[in-house]
Amino acid sequence: MYLGDRVADAQPLTMSPALKTAMVAALVGIIVIGIYPQPFIVLAQKLIPATTATTTPAASKIPTGSQ
C-alpha cells in the first residue's frame, strides 16, 4: 500500500474485456476445483507416478566386482 499526500483519482479502474474474461475463467476454475477436486487429484496421480517400495534402488544394480 502506498501512502502519500496526494488525493487518489476519483475515476474507477477500468479493465479490458480480455482481462475480465481471464478473471472470470480463473474464478470459475478455482470454484470448480474447490468444490469437486477429485478428478484433478486422480489426473495428478496418473501424470506423476508414485514410487513404490517394491522397486529396487538403482544402487543395488551396480556390480561390486567381488565375484
N, CA, C and O atoms as CSV, one atom per row, in Angstrom:
chain,resi,resn,atom,element,x,y,z
A,1,MET,N,N,0.848,-1.158,0.000
A,1,MET,CA,C,0.000,0.000,0.000
A,1,MET,C,C,0.897,1.226,0.000
A,1,MET,O,O,1.877,1.285,0.742
A,2,TYR,N,N,0.573,2.170,-0.806
A,2,TYR,CA,C,1.345,3.389,-0.906
A,2,TYR,C,C,0.581,4.511,-0.225
A,2,TYR,O,O,-0.573,4.787,-0.555
A,3,LEU,N,N,1.225,5.140,0.711
A,3,LEU,CA,C,0.605,6.267,1.397
A,3,LEU,C,C,1.333,7.534,0.988
A,3,LEU,O,O,2.563,7.586,0.997
A,4,GLY,N,N,0.591,8.525,0.638
A,4,GLY,CA,C,1.199,9.785,0.245
A,4,GLY,C,C,0.267,10.941,0.546
A,4,GLY,O,O,-0.831,10.758,1.074
A,5,ASP,N,N,0.717,12.115,0.206
A,5,ASP,CA,C,-0.062,13.312,0.473
A,5,ASP,C,C,-1.084,13.599,-0.625
A,5,ASP,O,O,-2.021,14.369,-0.421
A,6,ARG,N,N,-0.900,12.977,-1.790
A,6,ARG,CA,C,-1.799,13.272,-2.901
A,6,ARG,C,C,-3.137,12.556,-2.733
A,6,ARG,O,O,-3.214,11.482,-2.137
A,7,VAL,N,N,-4.171,13.166,-3.265
A,7,VAL,CA,C,-5.513,12.589,-3.223
A,7,VAL,C,C,-5.640,11.608,-4.387
A,7,VAL,O,O,-5.163,11.878,-5.490
A,8,ALA,N,N,-6.279,10.480,-4.139
A,8,ALA,CA,C,-6.470,9.470,-5.179
A,8,ALA,C,C,-7.430,9.981,-6.240
A,8,ALA,O,O,-8.260,10.854,-5.985
A,9,ASP,N,N,-7.301,9.421,-7.434
A,9,ASP,CA,C,-8.197,9.806,-8.526
A,9,ASP,C,C,-9.625,9.379,-8.210
A,9,ASP,O,O,-9.850,8.370,-7.541
A,10,ALA,N,N,-10.567,10.145,-8.689
A,10,ALA,CA,C,-11.973,9.815,-8.477
A,10,ALA,C,C,-12.469,8.805,-9.502
A,10,ALA,O,O,-13.565,8.264,-9.352
A,11,GLN,N,N,-11.669,8.537,-10.559
A,11,GLN,CA,C,-12.086,7.606,-11.599
A,11,GLN,C,C,-11.850,6.168,-11.144
A,11,GLN,O,O,-10.797,5.856,-10.588
A,12,PRO,N,N,-12.827,5.296,-11.378
A,12,PRO,CA,C,-12.609,3.877,-11.049
A,12,PRO,C,C,-11.642,3.241,-12.041
A,12,PRO,O,O,-11.463,3.733,-13.155
A,13,LEU,N,N,-11.028,2.152,-11.627
A,13,LEU,CA,C,-10.129,1.427,-12.513
A,13,LEU,C,C,-10.935,0.766,-13.626
A,13,LEU,O,O,-12.051,0.300,-13.397
A,14,THR,N,N,-10.375,0.725,-14.817
A,14,THR,CA,C,-11.053,0.084,-15.939
A,14,THR,C,C,-10.284,-1.177,-16.324
A,14,THR,O,O,-9.061,-1.247,-16.207
A,15,MET,N,N,-11.038,-2.164,-16.783
A,15,MET,CA,C,-10.439,-3.427,-17.218
A,15,MET,C,C,-10.879,-3.712,-18.641
A,15,MET,O,O,-12.013,-3.433,-19.029
A,16,SER,N,N,-9.955,-4.274,-19.412
A,16,SER,CA,C,-10.286,-4.631,-20.786
A,16,SER,C,C,-11.181,-5.874,-20.783
A,16,SER,O,O,-11.189,-6.621,-19.804
A,17,PRO,N,N,-11.925,-6.103,-21.853
A,17,PRO,CA,C,-12.765,-7.309,-21.916
A,17,PRO,C,C,-11.952,-8.603,-21.809
A,17,PRO,O,O,-12.423,-9.583,-21.233
A,18,ALA,N,N,-10.740,-8.610,-22.358
A,18,ALA,CA,C,-9.909,-9.814,-22.259
A,18,ALA,C,C,-9.520,-10.090,-20.811
A,18,ALA,O,O,-9.525,-11.242,-20.377
A,19,LEU,N,N,-9.184,-9.046,-20.062
A,19,LEU,CA,C,-8.822,-9.215,-18.654
A,19,LEU,C,C,-10.031,-9.668,-17.840
A,19,LEU,O,O,-9.897,-10.515,-16.957
A,20,LYS,N,N,-11.193,-9.122,-18.123
A,20,LYS,CA,C,-12.413,-9.550,-17.429
A,20,LYS,C,C,-12.685,-11.034,-17.687
A,20,LYS,O,O,-13.027,-11.780,-16.770
A,21,THR,N,N,-12.529,-11.453,-18.950
A,21,THR,CA,C,-12.752,-12.850,-19.306
A,21,THR,C,C,-11.768,-13.761,-18.592
A,21,THR,O,O,-12.149,-14.820,-18.091
A,22,ALA,N,N,-10.508,-13.359,-18.542
A,22,ALA,CA,C,-9.494,-14.161,-17.866
A,22,ALA,C,C,-9.783,-14.262,-16.376
A,22,ALA,O,O,-9.605,-15.326,-15.783
A,23,MET,N,N,-10.219,-13.188,-15.777
A,23,MET,CA,C,-10.521,-13.210,-14.341
A,23,MET,C,C,-11.740,-14.085,-14.037
A,23,MET,O,O,-11.754,-14.800,-13.035
A,24,VAL,N,N,-12.751,-14.032,-14.886
A,24,VAL,CA,C,-13.940,-14.873,-14.694
A,24,VAL,C,C,-13.567,-16.344,-14.873
A,24,VAL,O,O,-14.018,-17.191,-14.101
A,25,ALA,N,N,-12.752,-16.658,-15.878
A,25,ALA,CA,C,-12.340,-18.042,-16.109
A,25,ALA,C,C,-11.521,-18.564,-14.927
A,25,ALA,O,O,-11.696,-19.709,-14.511
A,26,ALA,N,N,-10.635,-17.736,-14.388
A,26,ALA,CA,C,-9.843,-18.150,-13.232
A,26,ALA,C,C,-10.739,-18.372,-12.014
A,26,ALA,O,O,-10.552,-19.338,-11.274
A,27,LEU,N,N,-11.700,-17.491,-11.804
A,27,LEU,CA,C,-12.616,-17.622,-10.676
A,27,LEU,C,C,-13.450,-18.895,-10.785
A,27,LEU,O,O,-13.620,-19.614,-9.801
A,28,VAL,N,N,-13.967,-19.172,-11.974
A,28,VAL,CA,C,-14.763,-20.392,-12.180
A,28,VAL,C,C,-13.898,-21.629,-11.923
A,28,VAL,O,O,-14.347,-22.577,-11.278
A,29,GLY,N,N,-12.655,-21.621,-12.427
A,29,GLY,CA,C,-11.754,-22.752,-12.198
A,29,GLY,C,C,-11.463,-22.973,-10.721
A,29,GLY,O,O,-11.440,-24.112,-10.256
A,30,ILE,N,N,-11.242,-21.907,-9.992
A,30,ILE,CA,C,-10.968,-22.021,-8.555
A,30,ILE,C,C,-12.170,-22.590,-7.820
A,30,ILE,O,O,-12.021,-23.448,-6.950
A,31,ILE,N,N,-13.351,-22.118,-8.165
A,31,ILE,CA,C,-14.571,-22.608,-7.501
A,31,ILE,C,C,-14.817,-24.071,-7.842
A,31,ILE,O,O,-15.155,-24.858,-6.957
A,32,VAL,N,N,-14.653,-24.454,-9.118
A,32,VAL,CA,C,-14.893,-25.848,-9.524
A,32,VAL,C,C,-13.898,-26.784,-8.832
A,32,VAL,O,O,-14.294,-27.825,-8.308
A,33,ILE,N,N,-12.628,-26.428,-8.826
A,33,ILE,CA,C,-11.620,-27.282,-8.180
A,33,ILE,C,C,-11.847,-27.328,-6.675
A,33,ILE,O,O,-11.609,-28.360,-6.048
A,34,GLY,N,N,-12.301,-26.232,-6.091
A,34,GLY,CA,C,-12.573,-26.211,-4.652
A,34,GLY,C,C,-13.758,-27.070,-4.260
A,34,GLY,O,O,-13.748,-27.680,-3.191
A,35,ILE,N,N,-14.777,-27.130,-5.100
A,35,ILE,CA,C,-15.976,-27.906,-4.779
A,35,ILE,C,C,-15.817,-29.373,-5.158
A,35,ILE,O,O,-16.260,-30.255,-4.423
A,36,TYR,N,N,-15.185,-29.643,-6.302
A,36,TYR,CA,C,-15.093,-31.012,-6.808
A,36,TYR,C,C,-13.663,-31.319,-7.244
A,36,TYR,O,O,-13.387,-31.362,-8.443
A,37,PRO,N,N,-12.743,-31.533,-6.295
A,37,PRO,CA,C,-11.332,-31.708,-6.649
A,37,PRO,C,C,-10.937,-33.120,-7.080
A,37,PRO,O,O,-9.841,-33.306,-7.607
A,38,GLN,N,N,-11.787,-34.107,-6.874
A,38,GLN,CA,C,-11.413,-35.499,-7.105
A,38,GLN,C,C,-10.886,-35.788,-8.510
A,38,GLN,O,O,-9.863,-36.464,-8.621
A,39,PRO,N,N,-11.522,-35.318,-9.594
A,39,PRO,CA,C,-10.972,-35.616,-10.925
A,39,PRO,C,C,-9.567,-35.037,-11.123
A,39,PRO,O,O,-8.741,-35.631,-11.817
A,40,PHE,N,N,-9.304,-33.904,-10.527
A,40,PHE,CA,C,-7.991,-33.278,-10.675
A,40,PHE,C,C,-6.940,-34.020,-9.849
A,40,PHE,O,O,-5.780,-34.095,-10.253
A,41,ILE,N,N,-7.329,-34.560,-8.714
A,41,ILE,CA,C,-6.412,-35.363,-7.902
A,41,ILE,C,C,-6.056,-36.646,-8.633
A,41,ILE,O,O,-4.890,-37.036,-8.675
A,42,VAL,N,N,-7.052,-37.301,-9.206
A,42,VAL,CA,C,-6.812,-38.543,-9.963
A,42,VAL,C,C,-5.912,-38.256,-11.167
A,42,VAL,O,O,-4.996,-39.029,-11.450
A,43,LEU,N,N,-6.161,-37.172,-11.865
A,43,LEU,CA,C,-5.336,-36.809,-13.006
A,43,LEU,C,C,-3.889,-36.556,-12.583
A,43,LEU,O,O,-2.960,-36.985,-13.267
A,44,ALA,N,N,-3.697,-35.871,-11.474
A,44,ALA,CA,C,-2.336,-35.609,-10.991
A,44,ALA,C,C,-1.641,-36.903,-10.596
A,44,ALA,O,O,-0.442,-37.055,-10.830
A,45,GLN,N,N,-2.378,-37.840,-9.999
A,45,GLN,CA,C,-1.780,-39.116,-9.613
A,45,GLN,C,C,-1.395,-39.938,-10.839
A,45,GLN,O,O,-0.407,-40.670,-10.798
A,46,LYS,N,N,-2.148,-39.834,-11.921
A,46,LYS,CA,C,-1.812,-40.562,-13.144
A,46,LYS,C,C,-0.626,-39.927,-13.860
A,46,LYS,O,O,0.200,-40.636,-14.436
A,47,LEU,N,N,-0.533,-38.610,-13.831
A,47,LEU,CA,C,0.543,-37.917,-14.521
A,47,LEU,C,C,1.876,-38.024,-13.793
A,47,LEU,O,O,2.930,-38.020,-14.429
A,48,ILE,N,N,1.840,-38.120,-12.475
A,48,ILE,CA,C,3.057,-38.227,-11.671
A,48,ILE,C,C,3.022,-39.583,-10.979
A,48,ILE,O,O,2.416,-39.717,-9.916
A,49,PRO,N,N,3.669,-40.595,-11.570
A,49,PRO,CA,C,3.607,-41.927,-10.962
A,49,PRO,C,C,4.336,-41.943,-9.623
A,49,PRO,O,O,5.430,-41.396,-9.479
A,50,ALA,N,N,3.715,-42.569,-8.677
A,50,ALA,CA,C,4.292,-42.651,-7.336
A,50,ALA,C,C,5.337,-43.749,-7.294
A,50,ALA,O,O,5.195,-44.775,-7.960
A,51,THR,N,N,6.365,-43.541,-6.528
A,51,THR,CA,C,7.370,-44.585,-6.347
A,51,THR,C,C,6.866,-45.536,-5.274
A,51,THR,O,O,6.318,-45.116,-4.254
A,52,THR,N,N,7.060,-46.804,-5.521
A,52,THR,CA,C,6.583,-47.806,-4.578
A,52,THR,C,C,7.751,-48.458,-3.870
A,52,THR,O,O,8.894,-48.340,-4.313
A,53,ALA,N,N,7.477,-49.141,-2.784
A,53,ALA,CA,C,8.518,-49.796,-2.006
A,53,ALA,C,C,9.024,-51.068,-2.687
A,53,ALA,O,O,10.069,-51.590,-2.299
A,54,THR,N,N,8.316,-51.574,-3.684
A,54,THR,CA,C,8.719,-52.821,-4.339
A,54,THR,C,C,9.773,-52.601,-5.408
A,54,THR,O,O,10.350,-53.571,-5.900
A,55,THR,N,N,10.038,-51.376,-5.778
A,55,THR,CA,C,11.050,-51.128,-6.798
A,55,THR,C,C,12.434,-51.253,-6.188
A,55,THR,O,O,12.647,-50.918,-5.023
A,56,THR,N,N,13.372,-51.739,-6.993
A,56,THR,CA,C,14.730,-51.903,-6.493
A,56,THR,C,C,15.495,-50.602,-6.672
A,56,THR,O,O,15.358,-49.947,-7.705
A,57,PRO,N,N,16.282,-50.222,-5.706
A,57,PRO,CA,C,17.050,-48.997,-5.845
A,57,PRO,C,C,18.125,-49.141,-6.912
A,57,PRO,O,O,18.604,-50.247,-7.166
A,58,ALA,N,N,18.498,-48.057,-7.523
A,58,ALA,CA,C,19.488,-48.081,-8.586
A,58,ALA,C,C,20.849,-48.497,-8.067
A,58,ALA,O,O,21.640,-49.055,-8.828
A,59,ALA,N,N,21.150,-48.252,-6.820
A,59,ALA,CA,C,22.455,-48.575,-6.257
A,59,ALA,C,C,22.671,-50.090,-6.179
A,59,ALA,O,O,23.813,-50.547,-6.225
A,60,SER,N,N,21.602,-50.872,-6.061
A,60,SER,CA,C,21.767,-52.307,-5.957
A,60,SER,C,C,22.097,-52.947,-7.306
A,60,SER,O,O,22.509,-54.106,-7.348
A,61,LYS,N,N,21.926,-52.226,-8.388
A,61,LYS,CA,C,22.214,-52.758,-9.716
A,61,LYS,C,C,23.680,-52.563,-10.123
A,61,LYS,O,O,24.106,-53.073,-11.160
A,62,ILE,N,N,24.440,-51.840,-9.325
A,62,ILE,CA,C,25.842,-51.587,-9.644
A,62,ILE,C,C,26.652,-52.811,-9.273
A,62,ILE,O,O,26.585,-53.261,-8.130
A,63,PRO,N,N,27.429,-53.372,-10.216
A,63,PRO,CA,C,28.242,-54.554,-9.888
A,63,PRO,C,C,29.335,-54.175,-8.879
A,63,PRO,O,O,29.945,-53.109,-8.965
A,64,THR,N,N,29.561,-55.078,-7.928
A,64,THR,CA,C,30.552,-54.808,-6.881
A,64,THR,C,C,31.936,-55.275,-7.271
A,64,THR,O,O,32.923,-54.752,-6.752
A,65,GLY,N,N,32.045,-56.234,-8.159
A,65,GLY,CA,C,33.347,-56.717,-8.602
A,65,GLY,C,C,33.937,-57.801,-7.697
A,65,GLY,O,O,35.087,-58.194,-7.893
A,66,SER,N,N,33.195,-58.284,-6.733
A,66,SER,CA,C,33.703,-59.326,-5.815
A,66,SER,C,C,33.131,-60.682,-6.189
A,66,SER,O,O,32.451,-61.314,-5.380
A,67,GLN,N,N,33.395,-61.126,-7.386
A,67,GLN,CA,C,32.845,-62.407,-7.832
A,67,GLN,C,C,33.872,-63.481,-7.780
A,67,GLN,O,O,33.584,-64.628,-8.121
